[in-house]
Amino acid sequence: MDYIFTPISADRISLESTLSFASVIKTGITDNPQTENKGIYLFWNMVDGREKTPLYALYETVIAELGLPLLPTAVPNTTRYKKEATDNGATLFRSTIFSPSRTLLRGSKLKELVEDILNIIRTEDYGREE
């Protein structure tokens, strides 16, 4: 695996567990010249847009101190991610087979997240940004 992209949420217990995992991966795999892994990157997931507390800044300080890169895009918490197939053929969002409808994709930040990931891969693998 060339890259690891890890979602994090502002829940203290979940974040502590994820940071512990990410630190072990960074130290044992990513920073090890004998492995092929090129990096581990964190991104905020399930962010409540109404809540911008100093807690995020505090967590981001800890993440920076651990030397873990954090992607700029934060994926919001929304019920649209839980949409399943319905008998009437309503639009899917949760499917990993079908692309989501543009209506459901709007405001999800998933397109921006994918662009962040592609920029990292393109820059690291090809030495260029697009």
C-alpha positions in Angstrom: 0.0 0.0 0.0 1.6 3.3 -1.1 -0.6 5.6 0.9 -2.9 5.5 3.9 -5.7 8.0 4.3 -7.2 7.8 7.7 -10.5 9.5 8.8 -10.5 11.1 12.2 -13.4 12.5 14.3 -13.4 14.9 17.2 -14.5 12.3 19.6 -11.7 12.1 22.2 -11.6 8.3 22.6 -11.8 7.7 18.9 -9.2 10.3 18.1 -6.8 9.0 20.7 -7.1 5.5 19.3 -6.7 6.8 15.7 -3.7 8.9 16.6 -2.0 6.0 18.3 -2.6 3.8 15.2 -1.3 6.6 12.9 1.8 7.2 15.0 2.7 3.5 14.9 2.1 3.3 11.2 4.2 6.5 10.6 7.1 5.3 12.8 7.1 1.7 11.9 6.2 1.8 8.3 6.1 5.2 6.6 9.4 6.4 8.1 11.1 3.1 7.6 13.1 3.2 4.4 12.8 -0.6 4.0 9.0 -0.2 3.2 7.3 1.1 0.1 4.7 3.2 2.0 4.9 6.9 1.0 2.8 8.4 3.7 -0.1 8.4 6.1 -2.5 11.3 5.9 -5.4 12.2 8.3 -8.6 14.0 7.4 -11.5 15.2 9.5 -14.6 13.1 9.2 -18.2 13.6 10.6 -17.6 17.3 11.2 -20.6 19.2 12.5 -20.6 22.4 10.5 -22.4 24.3 13.3 -19.7 23.4 15.8 -16.3 25.0 15.4 -14.8 24.7 18.8 -11.3 25.4 20.0 -11.1 21.7 20.4 -10.3 21.2 16.7 -7.4 23.7 17.0 -6.1 21.8 20.0 -6.4 18.5 18.3 -4.7 19.9 15.2 -1.8 21.1 17.4 -1.3 17.6 18.8 -1.5 16.1 15.3 1.2 18.5 14.0 3.4 17.7 17.0 3.1 14.0 16.1 4.3 14.9 12.6 1.2 13.6 11.0 -0.1 15.5 7.9 -3.7 16.6 8.0 -5.6 17.2 4.7 -7.3 20.6 4.4 -10.8 19.1 3.5 -13.1 18.1 6.3 -16.0 15.8 5.5 -19.2 17.0 7.2 -21.5 14.8 9.2 -24.8 14.4 7.3 -27.6 11.8 7.1 -27.3 11.7 3.3 -24.4 9.2 3.7 -26.9 6.7 5.2 -29.2 6.7 2.2 -29.7 3.2 0.8 -31.5 1.8 -2.2 -35.2 2.1 -2.2 -37.9 0.1 -4.1 -38.9 3.3 -6.0 -35.4 3.7 -7.5 -34.5 6.7 -5.4 -30.9 7.9 -5.6 -28.2 6.0 -3.8 -25.4 7.7 -1.9 -23.9 4.9 0.1 -23.1 2.6 -2.8 -19.5 1.9 -3.6 -20.6 0.6 -7.1 -22.7 3.5 -8.4 -21.6 7.1 -8.3 -23.8 9.4 -6.1 -26.2 11.8 -7.7 -24.9 15.3 -8.1 -27.7 16.5 -5.8 -26.5 14.3 -3.0 -22.8 15.0 -3.7 -23.3 18.8 -3.4 -21.9 20.0 -0.1 -20.5 16.6 0.9 -16.9 17.7 0.4 -16.1 14.3 -1.1 -15.1 15.8 -4.4 -12.7 18.1 -2.6 -11.3 15.2 -0.5 -10.7 13.2 -3.6 -8.8 16.2 -5.2 -6.7 16.5 -2.0 -5.8 12.8 -2.3 -5.1 13.0 -6.0 -2.8 16.0 -5.5 -0.8 14.1 -2.9 -0.5 11.0 -5.1 0.4 13.0 -8.3 2.9 15.2 -6.5 4.6 12.3 -4.7 4.5 9.8 -7.6 5.1 12.2 -10.5 6.6 15.3 -8.9 3.8 17.5 -10.2 0.6 19.1 -9.2 -2.4 19.6 -11.4 
